[in-house]
Amino acid sequence: MMKTAAHEQHLCQALSPDEHQQLTGLLRRLAEQQGLTPGVHPGYRSLRTDRPARNR
């Protein structure tokens, strides 16, 4: 499985460092405007904490 940093590097390889920084900043602003918590996938919002996690 590809790790997050390696995945991001692979995905953004066509961007210059300045473009990558700009993209990251824009995405962060969009996430803030949408009320997303940094580092938390939106799908985890609906998980209930009162039941045990399912085995994968």
mmCIF entry with sequence, helices, sheets and N, C-alpha, C, O atoms, coordinates in Angstrom:
data_MODEL
# 
_entry.id   MODEL 
# 
_entity.id                         1 
_entity.type                       polymer 
_entity.pdbx_number_of_molecules   1 
# 
_entity_poly.entity_id                      1 
_entity_poly.type                           'polypeptide(L)' 
_entity_poly.nstd_linkage                   no 
_entity_poly.nstd_monomer                   no 
_entity_poly.pdbx_seq_one_letter_code       MMKTAAHEQHLCQALSPDEHQQLTGLLRRLAEQQGLTPGVHPGYRSLRTDRPARNR 
_entity_poly.pdbx_seq_one_letter_code_can   MMKTAAHEQHLCQALSPDEHQQLTGLLRRLAEQQGLTPGVHPGYRSLRTDRPARNR 
_entity_poly.pdbx_strand_id                 A 
# 
loop_
_entity_poly_seq.entity_id 
_entity_poly_seq.num 
_entity_poly_seq.mon_id 
_entity_poly_seq.hetero 
1 1  MET n 
1 2  MET n 
1 3  LYS n 
1 4  THR n 
1 5  ALA n 
1 6  ALA n 
1 7  HIS n 
1 8  GLU n 
1 9  GLN n 
1 10 HIS n 
1 11 LEU n 
1 12 CYS n 
1 13 GLN n 
1 14 ALA n 
1 15 LEU n 
1 16 SER n 
1 17 PRO n 
1 18 ASP n 
1 19 GLU n 
1 20 HIS n 
1 21 GLN n 
1 22 GLN n 
1 23 LEU n 
1 24 THR n 
1 25 GLY n 
1 26 LEU n 
1 27 LEU n 
1 28 ARG n 
1 29 ARG n 
1 30 LEU n 
1 31 ALA n 
1 32 GLU n 
1 33 GLN n 
1 34 GLN n 
1 35 GLY n 
1 36 LEU n 
1 37 THR n 
1 38 PRO n 
1 39 GLY n 
1 40 VAL n 
1 41 HIS n 
1 42 PRO n 
1 43 GLY n 
1 44 TYR n 
1 45 ARG n 
1 46 SER n 
1 47 LEU n 
1 48 ARG n 
1 49 THR n 
1 50 ASP n 
1 51 ARG n 
1 52 PRO n 
1 53 ALA n 
1 54 ARG n 
1 55 ASN n 
1 56 ARG n 
# 
_struct_asym.id          A 
_struct_asym.entity_id   1 
# 
loop_
_struct_conf.conf_type_id 
_struct_conf.id 
_struct_conf.pdbx_PDB_helix_id 
_struct_conf.beg_label_comp_id 
_struct_conf.beg_label_asym_id 
_struct_conf.beg_label_seq_id 
_struct_conf.pdbx_beg_PDB_ins_code 
_struct_conf.end_label_comp_id 
_struct_conf.end_label_asym_id 
_struct_conf.end_label_seq_id 
_struct_conf.pdbx_end_PDB_ins_code 
_struct_conf.beg_auth_comp_id 
_struct_conf.beg_auth_asym_id 
_struct_conf.beg_auth_seq_id 
_struct_conf.end_auth_comp_id 
_struct_conf.end_auth_asym_id 
_struct_conf.end_auth_seq_id 
_struct_conf.pdbx_PDB_helix_class 
_struct_conf.details 
_struct_conf.pdbx_PDB_helix_length 
HELX_P HELX_P1 AA1 THR A 4  ? LEU A 11 ? THR A 4  LEU A 11 1 ? 8  
HELX_P HELX_P2 AA2 PRO A 17 ? GLN A 33 ? PRO A 17 GLN A 33 1 ? 17 
HELX_P HELX_P3 AA3 PRO A 42 ? SER A 46 ? PRO A 42 SER A 46 5 ? 5  
# 
_struct_conf_type.id          HELX_P 
_struct_conf_type.criteria    ? 
_struct_conf_type.reference   ? 
# 
loop_
_atom_site.group_PDB 
_atom_site.id 
_atom_site.type_symbol 
_atom_site.label_atom_id 
_atom_site.label_alt_id 
_atom_site.label_comp_id 
_atom_site.label_asym_id 
_atom_site.label_entity_id 
_atom_site.label_seq_id 
_atom_site.pdbx_PDB_ins_code 
_atom_site.Cartn_x 
_atom_site.Cartn_y 
_atom_site.Cartn_z 
_atom_site.occupancy 
_atom_site.B_iso_or_equiv 
_atom_site.pdbx_formal_charge 
_atom_site.auth_seq_id 
_atom_site.auth_comp_id 
_atom_site.auth_asym_id 
_atom_site.auth_atom_id 
_atom_site.pdbx_PDB_model_num 
ATOM 1   N N  . MET A 1 1  ? 0.837   -1.168 0.000   1.00 0.00 ? 1  MET A N  1 
ATOM 2   C CA . MET A 1 1  ? 0.000   0.000  0.000   1.00 0.00 ? 1  MET A CA 1 
ATOM 3   C C  . MET A 1 1  ? 0.895   1.248  0.000   1.00 0.00 ? 1  MET A C  1 
ATOM 4   O O  . MET A 1 1  ? 1.903   1.302  0.705   1.00 0.00 ? 1  MET A O  1 
ATOM 5   N N  . MET A 1 2  ? 0.513   2.237  -0.793  1.00 0.00 ? 2  MET A N  1 
ATOM 6   C CA . MET A 1 2  ? 1.301   3.456  -0.905  1.00 0.00 ? 2  MET A CA 1 
ATOM 7   C C  . MET A 1 2  ? 1.012   4.366  0.288   1.00 0.00 ? 2  MET A C  1 
ATOM 8   O O  . MET A 1 2  ? -0.146  4.580  0.646   1.00 0.00 ? 2  MET A O  1 
ATOM 9   N N  . LYS A 1 3  ? 2.056   4.892  0.892   1.00 0.00 ? 3  LYS A N  1 
ATOM 10  C CA . LYS A 1 3  ? 1.888   5.791  2.026   1.00 0.00 ? 3  LYS A CA 1 
ATOM 11  C C  . LYS A 1 3  ? 1.432   7.160  1.531   1.00 0.00 ? 3  LYS A C  1 
ATOM 12  O O  . LYS A 1 3  ? 1.618   7.500  0.362   1.00 0.00 ? 3  LYS A O  1 
ATOM 13  N N  . THR A 1 4  ? 0.843   7.930  2.414   1.00 0.00 ? 4  THR A N  1 
ATOM 14  C CA . THR A 1 4  ? 0.250   9.212  2.066   1.00 0.00 ? 4  THR A CA 1 
ATOM 15  C C  . THR A 1 4  ? 1.253   10.156 1.407   1.00 0.00 ? 4  THR A C  1 
ATOM 16  O O  . THR A 1 4  ? 0.954   10.722 0.355   1.00 0.00 ? 4  THR A O  1 
ATOM 17  N N  . ALA A 1 5  ? 2.421   10.338 1.990   1.00 0.00 ? 5  ALA A N  1 
ATOM 18  C CA . ALA A 1 5  ? 3.407   11.261 1.429   1.00 0.00 ? 5  ALA A CA 1 
ATOM 19  C C  . ALA A 1 5  ? 3.862   10.813 0.047   1.00 0.00 ? 5  ALA A C  1 
ATOM 20  O O  . ALA A 1 5  ? 4.022   11.639 -0.852  1.00 0.00 ? 5  ALA A O  1 
ATOM 21  N N  . ALA A 1 6  ? 4.071   9.515  -0.129  1.00 0.00 ? 6  ALA A N  1 
ATOM 22  C CA . ALA A 1 6  ? 4.482   8.995  -1.429  1.00 0.00 ? 6  ALA A CA 1 
ATOM 23  C C  . ALA A 1 6  ? 3.356   9.168  -2.446  1.00 0.00 ? 6  ALA A C  1 
ATOM 24  O O  . ALA A 1 6  ? 3.609   9.484  -3.608  1.00 0.00 ? 6  ALA A O  1 
ATOM 25  N N  . HIS A 1 7  ? 2.124   8.962  -2.012  1.00 0.00 ? 7  HIS A N  1 
ATOM 26  C CA . HIS A 1 7  ? 0.977   9.134  -2.905  1.00 0.00 ? 7  HIS A CA 1 
ATOM 27  C C  . HIS A 1 7  ? 0.867   10.591 -3.345  1.00 0.00 ? 7  HIS A C  1 
ATOM 28  O O  . HIS A 1 7  ? 0.659   10.868 -4.526  1.00 0.00 ? 7  HIS A O  1 
ATOM 29  N N  . GLU A 1 8  ? 1.003   11.515 -2.410  1.00 0.00 ? 8  GLU A N  1 
ATOM 30  C CA . GLU A 1 8  ? 0.938   12.938 -2.745  1.00 0.00 ? 8  GLU A CA 1 
ATOM 31  C C  . GLU A 1 8  ? 2.060   13.320 -3.701  1.00 0.00 ? 8  GLU A C  1 
ATOM 32  O O  . GLU A 1 8  ? 1.831   14.059 -4.659  1.00 0.00 ? 8  GLU A O  1 
ATOM 33  N N  . GLN A 1 9  ? 3.259   12.830 -3.456  1.00 0.00 ? 9  GLN A N  1 
ATOM 34  C CA . GLN A 1 9  ? 4.392   13.133 -4.331  1.00 0.00 ? 9  GLN A CA 1 
ATOM 35  C C  . GLN A 1 9  ? 4.124   12.604 -5.742  1.00 0.00 ? 9  GLN A C  1 
ATOM 36  O O  . GLN A 1 9  ? 4.382   13.299 -6.725  1.00 0.00 ? 9  GLN A O  1 
ATOM 37  N N  . HIS A 1 10 ? 3.615   11.394 -5.842  1.00 0.00 ? 10 HIS A N  1 
ATOM 38  C CA . HIS A 1 10 ? 3.309   10.797 -7.141  1.00 0.00 ? 10 HIS A CA 1 
ATOM 39  C C  . HIS A 1 10 ? 2.212   11.592 -7.854  1.00 0.00 ? 10 HIS A C  1 
ATOM 40  O O  . HIS A 1 10 ? 2.319   11.877 -9.046  1.00 0.00 ? 10 HIS A O  1 
ATOM 41  N N  . LEU A 1 11 ? 1.179   11.938 -7.128  1.00 0.00 ? 11 LEU A N  1 
ATOM 42  C CA . LEU A 1 11 ? 0.050   12.657 -7.694  1.00 0.00 ? 11 LEU A CA 1 
ATOM 43  C C  . LEU A 1 11 ? 0.444   14.048 -8.190  1.00 0.00 ? 11 LEU A C  1 
ATOM 44  O O  . LEU A 1 11 ? -0.069  14.514 -9.207  1.00 0.00 ? 11 LEU A O  1 
ATOM 45  N N  . CYS A 1 12 ? 1.342   14.701 -7.483  1.00 0.00 ? 12 CYS A N  1 
ATOM 46  C CA . CYS A 1 12 ? 1.704   16.087 -7.791  1.00 0.00 ? 12 CYS A CA 1 
ATOM 47  C C  . CYS A 1 12 ? 3.027   16.234 -8.534  1.00 0.00 ? 12 CYS A C  1 
ATOM 48  O O  . CYS A 1 12 ? 3.574   17.335 -8.599  1.00 0.00 ? 12 CYS A O  1 
ATOM 49  N N  . GLN A 1 13 ? 3.542   15.166 -9.087  1.00 0.00 ? 13 GLN A N  1 
ATOM 50  C CA . GLN A 1 13 ? 4.857   15.224 -9.715  1.00 0.00 ? 13 GLN A CA 1 
ATOM 51  C C  . GLN A 1 13 ? 4.935   16.188 -10.899 1.00 0.00 ? 13 GLN A C  1 
ATOM 52  O O  . GLN A 1 13 ? 6.027   16.640 -11.242 1.00 0.00 ? 13 GLN A O  1 
ATOM 53  N N  . ALA A 1 14 ? 3.807   16.515 -11.529 1.00 0.00 ? 14 ALA A N  1 
ATOM 54  C CA . ALA A 1 14 ? 3.813   17.441 -12.663 1.00 0.00 ? 14 ALA A CA 1 
ATOM 55  C C  . ALA A 1 14 ? 3.861   18.905 -12.215 1.00 0.00 ? 14 ALA A C  1 
ATOM 56  O O  . ALA A 1 14 ? 4.024   19.803 -13.041 1.00 0.00 ? 14 ALA A O  1 
ATOM 57  N N  . LEU A 1 15 ? 3.719   19.144 -10.912 1.00 0.00 ? 15 LEU A N  1 
ATOM 58  C CA . LEU A 1 15 ? 3.709   20.506 -10.387 1.00 0.00 ? 15 LEU A CA 1 
ATOM 59  C C  . LEU A 1 15 ? 5.093   20.924 -9.910  1.00 0.00 ? 15 LEU A C  1 
ATOM 60  O O  . LEU A 1 15 ? 5.869   20.109 -9.409  1.00 0.00 ? 15 LEU A O  1 
ATOM 61  N N  . SER A 1 16 ? 5.382   22.197 -10.074 1.00 0.00 ? 16 SER A N  1 
ATOM 62  C CA . SER A 1 16 ? 6.609   22.743 -9.494  1.00 0.00 ? 16 SER A CA 1 
ATOM 63  C C  . SER A 1 16 ? 6.386   22.853 -7.983  1.00 0.00 ? 16 SER A C  1 
ATOM 64  O O  . SER A 1 16 ? 5.246   22.786 -7.522  1.00 0.00 ? 16 SER A O  1 
ATOM 65  N N  . PRO A 1 17 ? 7.463   23.021 -7.208  1.00 0.00 ? 17 PRO A N  1 
ATOM 66  C CA . PRO A 1 17 ? 7.281   23.196 -5.758  1.00 0.00 ? 17 PRO A CA 1 
ATOM 67  C C  . PRO A 1 17 ? 6.351   24.373 -5.421  1.00 0.00 ? 17 PRO A C  1 
ATOM 68  O O  . PRO A 1 17 ? 5.542   24.277 -4.497  1.00 0.00 ? 17 PRO A O  1 
ATOM 69  N N  . ASP A 1 18 ? 6.462   25.472 -6.160  1.00 0.00 ? 18 ASP A N  1 
ATOM 70  C CA . ASP A 1 18 ? 5.582   26.620 -5.912  1.00 0.00 ? 18 ASP A CA 1 
ATOM 71  C C  . ASP A 1 18 ? 4.126   26.284 -6.237  1.00 0.00 ? 18 ASP A C  1 
ATOM 72  O O  . ASP A 1 18 ? 3.222   26.683 -5.503  1.00 0.00 ? 18 ASP A O  1 
ATOM 73  N N  . GLU A 1 19 ? 3.894   25.560 -7.324  1.00 0.00 ? 19 GLU A N  1 
ATOM 74  C CA . GLU A 1 19 ? 2.538   25.162 -7.687  1.00 0.00 ? 19 GLU A CA 1 
ATOM 75  C C  . GLU A 1 19 ? 1.948   24.210 -6.652  1.00 0.00 ? 19 GLU A C  1 
ATOM 76  O O  . GLU A 1 19 ? 0.772   24.302 -6.301  1.00 0.00 ? 19 GLU A O  1 
ATOM 77  N N  . HIS A 1 20 ? 2.785   23.295 -6.174  1.00 0.00 ? 20 HIS A N  1 
ATOM 78  C CA . HIS A 1 20 ? 2.326   22.351 -5.147  1.00 0.00 ? 20 HIS A CA 1 
ATOM 79  C C  . HIS A 1 20 ? 1.937   23.093 -3.878  1.00 0.00 ? 20 HIS A C  1 
ATOM 80  O O  . HIS A 1 20 ? 0.921   22.777 -3.260  1.00 0.00 ? 20 HIS A O  1 
ATOM 81  N N  . GLN A 1 21 ? 2.733   24.070 -3.488  1.00 0.00 ? 21 GLN A N  1 
ATOM 82  C CA . GLN A 1 21 ? 2.436   24.869 -2.301  1.00 0.00 ? 21 GLN A CA 1 
ATOM 83  C C  . GLN A 1 21 ? 1.141   25.650 -2.507  1.00 0.00 ? 21 GLN A C  1 
ATOM 84  O O  . GLN A 1 21 ? 0.319   25.744 -1.596  1.00 0.00 ? 21 GLN A O  1 
ATOM 85  N N  . GLN A 1 22 ? 0.958   26.207 -3.701  1.00 0.00 ? 22 GLN A N  1 
ATOM 86  C CA . GLN A 1 22 ? -0.258  26.960 -3.997  1.00 0.00 ? 22 GLN A CA 1 
ATOM 87  C C  . GLN A 1 22 ? -1.485  26.037 -3.934  1.00 0.00 ? 22 GLN A C  1 
ATOM 88  O O  . GLN A 1 22 ? -2.504  26.396 -3.344  1.00 0.00 ? 22 GLN A O  1 
ATOM 89  N N  . LEU A 1 23 ? -1.382  24.856 -4.540  1.00 0.00 ? 23 LEU A N  1 
ATOM 90  C CA . LEU A 1 23 ? -2.481  23.895 -4.524  1.00 0.00 ? 23 LEU A CA 1 
ATOM 91  C C  . LEU A 1 23 ? -2.841  23.513 -3.088  1.00 0.00 ? 23 LEU A C  1 
ATOM 92  O O  . LEU A 1 23 ? -4.017  23.480 -2.726  1.00 0.00 ? 23 LEU A O  1 
ATOM 93  N N  . THR A 1 24 ? -1.841  23.231 -2.286  1.00 0.00 ? 24 THR A N  1 
ATOM 94  C CA . THR A 1 24 ? -2.071  22.857 -0.898  1.00 0.00 ? 24 THR A CA 1 
ATOM 95  C C  . THR A 1 24 ? -2.798  23.965 -0.146  1.00 0.00 ? 24 THR A C  1 
ATOM 96  O O  . THR A 1 24 ? -3.728  23.702 0.617   1.00 0.00 ? 24 THR A O  1 
ATOM 97  N N  . GLY A 1 25 ? -2.372  25.194 -0.364  1.00 0.00 ? 25 GLY A N  1 
ATOM 98  C CA . GLY A 1 25 ? -3.019  26.330 0.288   1.00 0.00 ? 25 GLY A CA 1 
ATOM 99  C C  . GLY A 1 25 ? -4.465  26.504 -0.136  1.00 0.00 ? 25 GLY A C  1 
ATOM 100 O O  . GLY A 1 25 ? -5.333  26.781 0.692   1.00 0.00 ? 25 GLY A O  1 
ATOM 101 N N  . LEU A 1 26 ? -4.725  26.342 -1.421  1.00 0.00 ? 26 LEU A N  1 
ATOM 102 C CA . LEU A 1 26 ? -6.090  26.474 -1.928  1.00 0.00 ? 26 LEU A CA 1 
ATOM 103 C C  . LEU A 1 26 ? -6.989  25.364 -1.387  1.00 0.00 ? 26 LEU A C  1 
ATOM 104 O O  . LEU A 1 26 ? -8.125  25.616 -0.985  1.00 0.00 ? 26 LEU A O  1 
ATOM 105 N N  . LEU A 1 27 ? -6.477  24.147 -1.380  1.00 0.00 ? 27 LEU A N  1 
ATOM 106 C CA . LEU A 1 27 ? -7.262  23.029 -0.849  1.00 0.00 ? 27 LEU A CA 1 
ATOM 107 C C  . LEU A 1 27 ? -7.543  23.205 0.642   1.00 0.00 ? 27 LEU A C  1 
ATOM 108 O O  . LEU A 1 27 ? -8.629  22.873 1.117   1.00 0.00 ? 27 LEU A O  1 
ATOM 109 N N  . ARG A 1 28 ? -6.568  23.725 1.372   1.00 0.00 ? 28 ARG A N  1 
ATOM 110 C CA . ARG A 1 28 ? -6.757  23.981 2.806   1.00 0.00 ? 28 ARG A CA 1 
ATOM 111 C C  . ARG A 1 28 ? -7.869  25.008 3.015   1.00 0.00 ? 28 ARG A C  1 
ATOM 112 O O  . ARG A 1 28 ? -8.709  24.841 3.899   1.00 0.00 ? 28 ARG A O  1 
ATOM 113 N N  . ARG A 1 29 ? -7.878  26.079 2.197   1.00 0.00 ? 29 ARG A N  1 
ATOM 114 C CA . ARG A 1 29 ? -8.930  27.100 2.307   1.00 0.00 ? 29 ARG A CA 1 
ATOM 115 C C  . ARG A 1 29 ? -10.298 26.517 2.013   1.00 0.00 ? 29 ARG A C  1 
ATOM 116 O O  . ARG A 1 29 ? -11.266 26.820 2.711   1.00 0.00 ? 29 ARG A O  1 
ATOM 117 N N  . LEU A 1 30 ? -10.388 25.685 0.987   1.00 0.00 ? 30 LEU A N  1 
ATOM 118 C CA . LEU A 1 30 ? -11.667 25.050 0.659   1.00 0.00 ? 30 LEU A CA 1 
ATOM 119 C C  . LEU A 1 30 ? -12.142 24.149 1.799   1.00 0.00 ? 30 LEU A C  1 
ATOM 120 O O  . LEU A 1 30 ? -13.323 24.153 2.148   1.00 0.00 ? 30 LEU A O  1 
ATOM 121 N N  . ALA A 1 31 ? -11.224 23.383 2.373   1.00 0.00 ? 31 ALA A N  1 
ATOM 122 C CA . ALA A 1 31 ? -11.575 22.494 3.474   1.00 0.00 ? 31 ALA A CA 1 
ATOM 123 C C  . ALA A 1 31 ? -12.061 23.289 4.681   1.00 0.00 ? 31 ALA A C  1 
ATOM 124 O O  . ALA A 1 31 ? -13.038 22.904 5.323   1.00 0.00 ? 31 ALA A O  1 
ATOM 125 N N  . GLU A 1 32 ? -11.395 24.382 4.989   1.00 0.00 ? 32 GLU A N  1 
ATOM 126 C CA . GLU A 1 32 ? -11.812 25.232 6.111   1.00 0.00 ? 32 GLU A CA 1 
ATOM 127 C C  . GLU A 1 32 ? -13.201 25.797 5.860   1.00 0.00 ? 32 GLU A C  1 
ATOM 128 O O  . GLU A 1 32 ? -14.034 25.821 6.766   1.00 0.00 ? 32 GLU A O  1 
ATOM 129 N N  . GLN A 1 33 ? -13.460 26.252 4.634   1.00 0.00 ? 33 GLN A N  1 
ATOM 130 C CA . GLN A 1 33 ? -14.752 26.832 4.293   1.00 0.00 ? 33 GLN A CA 1 
ATOM 131 C C  . GLN A 1 33 ? -15.862 25.791 4.420   1.00 0.00 ? 33 GLN A C  1 
ATOM 132 O O  . GLN A 1 33 ? -16.999 26.134 4.744   1.00 0.00 ? 33 GLN A O  1 
ATOM 133 N N  . GLN A 1 34 ? -15.540 24.530 4.170   1.00 0.00 ? 34 GLN A N  1 
ATOM 134 C CA . GLN A 1 34 ? -16.509 23.444 4.258   1.00 0.00 ? 34 GLN A CA 1 
ATOM 135 C C  . GLN A 1 34 ? -16.622 22.867 5.670   1.00 0.00 ? 34 GLN A C  1 
ATOM 136 O O  . GLN A 1 34 ? -17.432 21.973 5.916   1.00 0.00 ? 34 GLN A O  1 
ATOM 137 N N  . GLY A 1 35 ? -15.815 23.376 6.586   1.00 0.00 ? 35 GLY A N  1 
ATOM 138 C CA . GLY A 1 35 ? -15.870 22.908 7.968   1.00 0.00 ? 35 GLY A CA 1 
ATOM 139 C C  . GLY A 1 35 ? -15.246 21.539 8.166   1.00 0.00 ? 35 GLY A C  1 
ATOM 140 O O  . GLY A 1 35 ? -15.624 20.814 9.086   1.00 0.00 ? 35 GLY A O  1 
ATOM 141 N N  . LEU A 1 36 ? -14.291 21.175 7.312   1.00 0.00 ? 36 LEU A N  1 
ATOM 142 C CA . LEU A 1 36 ? -13.644 19.869 7.429   1.00 0.00 ? 36 LEU A CA 1 
ATOM 143 C C  . LEU A 1 36 ? -12.518 19.935 8.453   1.00 0.00 ? 36 LEU A C  1 
ATOM 144 O O  . LEU A 1 36 ? -11.801 20.932 8.534   1.00 0.00 ? 36 LEU A O  1 
ATOM 145 N N  . THR A 1 37 ? -12.368 18.885 9.221   1.00 0.00 ? 37 THR A N  1 
ATOM 146 C CA . THR A 1 37 ? -11.321 18.808 10.222  1.00 0.00 ? 37 THR A CA 1 
ATOM 147 C C  . THR A 1 37 ? -10.032 18.331 9.560   1.00 0.00 ? 37 THR A C  1 
ATOM 148 O O  . THR A 1 37 ? -10.030 17.281 8.917   1.00 0.00 ? 37 THR A O  1 
ATOM 149 N N  . PRO A 1 38 ? -8.932  19.079 9.702   1.00 0.00 ? 38 PRO A N  1 
ATOM 150 C CA . PRO A 1 38 ? -7.672  18.646 9.090   1.00 0.00 ? 38 PRO A CA 1 
ATOM 151 C C  . PRO A 1 38 ? -7.270  17.257 9.554   1.00 0.00 ? 38 PRO A C  1 
ATOM 152 O O  . PRO A 1 38 ? -7.321  16.958 10.747  1.00 0.00 ? 38 PRO A O  1 
ATOM 153 N N  . GLY A 1 39 ? -6.873  16.415 8.622   1.00 0.00 ? 39 GLY A N  1 
ATOM 154 C CA . GLY A 1 39 ? -6.398  15.080 8.942   1.00 0.00 ? 39 GLY A CA 1 
ATOM 155 C C  . GLY A 1 39 ? -7.483  14.043 9.165   1.00 0.00 ? 39 GLY A C  1 
ATOM 156 O O  . GLY A 1 39 ? -7.178  12.895 9.492   1.00 0.00 ? 39 GLY A O  1 
ATOM 157 N N  . VAL A 1 40 ? -8.751  14.425 8.994   1.00 0.00 ? 40 VAL A N  1 
ATOM 158 C CA . VAL A 1 40 ? -9.846  13.484 9.206   1.00 0.00 ? 40 VAL A CA 1 
ATOM 159 C C  . VAL A 1 40 ? -10.641 13.357 7.912   1.00 0.00 ? 40 VAL A C  1 
ATOM 160 O O  . VAL A 1 40 ? -11.150 14.348 7.388   1.00 0.00 ? 40 VAL A O  1 
ATOM 161 N N  . HIS A 1 41 ? -10.744 12.145 7.407   1.00 0.00 ? 41 HIS A N  1 
ATOM 162 C CA . HIS A 1 41 ? -11.531 11.905 6.201   1.00 0.00 ? 41 HIS A CA 1 
ATOM 163 C C  . HIS A 1 41 ? -13.002 12.169 6.515   1.00 0.00 ? 41 HIS A C  1 
ATOM 164 O O  . HIS A 1 41 ? -13.493 11.722 7.551   1.00 0.00 ? 41 HIS A O  1 
ATOM 165 N N  . PRO A 1 42 ? -13.728 12.898 5.630   1.00 0.00 ? 42 PRO A N  1 
ATOM 166 C CA . PRO A 1 42 ? -15.137 13.208 5.905   1.00 0.00 ? 42 PRO A CA 1 
ATOM 167 C C  . PRO A 1 42 ? -16.005 11.981 6.185   1.00 0.00 ? 42 PRO A C  1 
ATOM 168 O O  . PRO A 1 42 ? -16.990 12.085 6.916   1.00 0.00 ? 42 PRO A O  1 
ATOM 169 N N  . GLY A 1 43 ? -15.665 10.834 5.627   1.00 0.00 ? 43 GLY A N  1 
ATOM 170 C CA . GLY A 1 43 ? -16.443 9.620  5.859   1.00 0.00 ? 43 GLY A CA 1 
ATOM 171 C C  . GLY A 1 43 ? -16.424 9.165  7.306   1.00 0.00 ? 43 GLY A C  1 
ATOM 172 O O  . GLY A 1 43 ? -17.317 8.431  7.730   1.00 0.00 ? 43 GLY A O  1 
ATOM 173 N N  . TYR A 1 44 ? -15.431 9.580  8.071   1.00 0.00 ? 44 TYR A N  1 
ATOM 174 C CA . TYR A 1 44 ? -15.341 9.180  9.475   1.00 0.00 ? 44 TYR A CA 1 
ATOM 175 C C  . TYR A 1 44 ? -16.293 9.963  10.369  1.00 0.00 ? 44 TYR A C  1 
ATOM 176 O O  . TYR A 1 44 ? -16.486 9.601  11.530  1.00 0.00 ? 44 TYR A O  1 
ATOM 177 N N  . ARG A 1 45 ? -16.891 11.032 9.846   1.00 0.00 ? 45 ARG A N  1 
ATOM 178 C CA . ARG A 1 45 ? -17.826 11.825 10.641  1.00 0.00 ? 45 ARG A CA 1 
ATOM 179 C C  . ARG A 1 45 ? -19.014 10.993 11.107  1.00 0.00 ? 45 ARG A C  1 
ATOM 180 O O  . ARG A 1 45 ? -19.534 11.195 12.205  1.00 0.00 ? 45 ARG A O  1 
ATOM 181 N N  . SER A 1 46 ? -19.441 10.052 10.259  1.00 0.00 ? 46 SER A N  1 
ATOM 182 C CA . SER A 1 46 ? -20.657 9.302  10.565  1.00 0.00 ? 46 SER A CA 1 
ATOM 183 C C  . SER A 1 46 ? -20.406 8.053  11.408  1.00 0.00 ? 46 SER A C  1 
ATOM 184 O O  . SER A 1 46 ? -21.357 7.352  11.755  1.00 0.00 ? 46 SER A O  1 
ATOM 185 N N  . LEU A 1 47 ? -19.168 7.762  11.738  1.00 0.00 ? 47 LEU A N  1 
ATOM 186 C CA . LEU A 1 47 ? -18.889 6.590  12.569  1.00 0.00 ? 47 LEU A CA 1 
ATOM 187 C C  . LEU A 1 47 ? -19.383 6.821  13.990  1.00 0.00 ? 47 LEU A C  1 
ATOM 188 O O  . LEU A 1 47 ? -19.200 7.897  14.560  1.00 0.00 ? 47 LEU A O  1 
ATOM 189 N N  . ARG A 1 48 ? -19.994 5.821  14.536  1.00 0.00 ? 48 ARG A N  1 
ATOM 190 C CA . ARG A 1 48 ? -20.479 5.908  15.904  1.00 0.00 ? 48 ARG A CA 1 
ATOM 191 C C  . ARG A 1 48 ? -19.395 5.389  16.842  1.00 0.00 ? 48 ARG A C  1 
ATOM 192 O O  . ARG A 1 48 ? -18.746 4.384  16.554  1.00 0.00 ? 48 ARG A O  1 
ATOM 193 N N  . THR A 1 49 ? -19.205 6.068  17.947  1.00 0.00 ? 49 THR A N  1 
ATOM 194 C CA . THR A 1 49 ? -18.179 5.656  18.909  1.00 0.00 ? 49 THR A CA 1 
ATOM 195 C C  . THR A 1 49 ? -18.722 4.702  19.954  1.00 0.00 ? 49 THR A C  1 
ATOM 196 O O  . THR A 1 49 ? -17.952 4.174  20.757  1.00 0.00 ? 49 THR A O  1 
ATOM 197 N N  . ASP A 1 50 ? -20.041 4.463  19.967  1.00 0.00 ? 50 ASP A N  1 
ATOM 198 C CA . ASP A 1 50 ? -20.616 3.610  21.000  1.00 0.00 ? 50 ASP A CA 1 
ATOM 199 C C  . ASP A 1 50 ? -20.678 2.132  20.583  1.00 0.00 ? 50 ASP A C  1 
ATOM 200 O O  . ASP A 1 50 ? -21.280 1.316  21.281  1.00 0.00 ? 50 ASP A O  1 
ATOM 201 N N  . ARG A 1 51 ? -20.064 1.794  19.463  1.00 0.00 ? 51 ARG A N  1 
ATOM 202 C CA . ARG A 1 51 ? -20.018 0.391  19.058  1.00 0.00 ? 51 ARG A CA 1 
ATOM 203 C C  . ARG A 1 51 ? -18.605 0.056  18.601  1.00 0.00 ? 51 ARG A C  1 
ATOM 204 O O  . ARG A 1 51 ? -17.890 0.919  18.092  1.00 0.00 ? 51 ARG A O  1 
ATOM 205 N N  . PRO A 1 52 ? -18.209 -1.187 18.782  1.00 0.00 ? 52 PRO A N  1 
ATOM 206 C CA . PRO A 1 52 ? -16.842 -1.577 18.421  1.00 0.00 ? 52 PRO A CA 1 
ATOM 207 C C  . PRO A 1 52 ? -16.624 -1.508 16.915  1.00 0.00 ? 52 PRO A C  1 
ATOM 208 O O  . PRO A 1 52 ? -17.550 -1.694 16.125  1.00 0.00 ? 52 PRO A O  1 
ATOM 209 N N  . ALA A 1 53 ? -15.396 -1.242 16.541  1.00 0.00 ? 53 ALA A N  1 
ATOM 210 C CA . ALA A 1 53 ? -15.047 -1.204 15.118  1.00 0.00 ? 53 ALA A CA 1 
ATOM 211 C C  . ALA A 1 53 ? -15.138 -2.600 14.515  1.00 0.00 ? 53 ALA A C  1 
ATOM 212 O O  . ALA A 1 53 ? -14.858 -3.597 15.180  1.00 0.00 ? 53 ALA A O  1 
ATOM 213 N N  . ARG A 1 54 ? -15.528 -2.656 13.263  1.00 0.00 ? 54 ARG A N  1 
ATOM 214 C CA . ARG A 1 54 ? -15.611 -3.940 12.580  1.00 0.00 ? 54 ARG A CA 1 
ATOM 215 C C  . ARG A 1 54 ? -14.220 -4.404 12.164  1.00 0.00 ? 54 ARG A C  1 
ATOM 216 O O  . ARG A 1 54 ? -13.349 -3.593 11.849  1.00 0.00 ? 54 ARG A O  1 
ATOM 217 N N  . ASN A 1 55 ? -14.028 -5.707 12.168  1.00 0.00 ? 55 ASN A N  1 
ATOM 218 C CA . ASN A 1 55 ? -12.766 -6.270 11.680  1.00 0.00 ? 55 ASN A CA 1 
ATOM 219 C C  . ASN A 1 55 ? -12.700 -6.106 10.184  1.00 0.00 ? 55 ASN A C  1 
ATOM 220 O O  . ASN A 1 55 ? -13.714 -6.196 9.491   1.00 0.00 ? 55 ASN A O  1 
ATOM 221 N N  . ARG A 1 56 ? -11.502 -5.866 9.687   1.00 0.00 ? 56 ARG A N  1 
ATOM 222 C CA . ARG A 1 56 ? -11.325 -5.668 8.241   1.00 0.00 ? 56 ARG A CA 1 
ATOM 223 C C  . ARG A 1 56 ? -10.685 -6.857 7.614   1.00 0.00 ? 56 ARG A C  1 
ATOM 224 O O  . ARG A 1 56 ? -10.457 -6.870 6.405   1.00 0.00 ? 56 ARG A O  1 
# 
